[in-house]
């Protein structure tokens, strides 16, 4: 089954338990807001683009390349290109996450330049980085999930 790409700025709810709203799709950058219902699963998948994500609200369990970690509102992460990943939401509360997919763009537009910088910075990250605050900035200290 081929899903149609939703139009920019419009919510799409063609997948049960998930709504998505694309915000930007230009010159190698695709930004989408996702709203996931409690106890839902964003199934395992991969894509050729690098992925940056910020969890606005809620929490859940993220699996990336076999690494499992608990994430909560305020966490940000990076997923390398072609890495299998999935996300399972907690049973309490709706999850809202902002995803940014970055591919290797061509051209010299400002958006292409931003995508190229993001990919250059991403090359220094690993899947085990649980928080990313930009280049040359330390990761935020995180309390364990049991606190």
Secondary structure, DSSP 8 states (H G I E B T S, - for coil): -------TT-EEEEETTEEEEEEEEETTEEEEEEEE-TT-EEEEE--SSEEEEEEEE-EEEEEETTEEEEEETT-EEEE-TT--EEEEE-SSS-EEEEEEEE----S-SHHHHHHHHHHHHHTT--TT------TT--------TT-
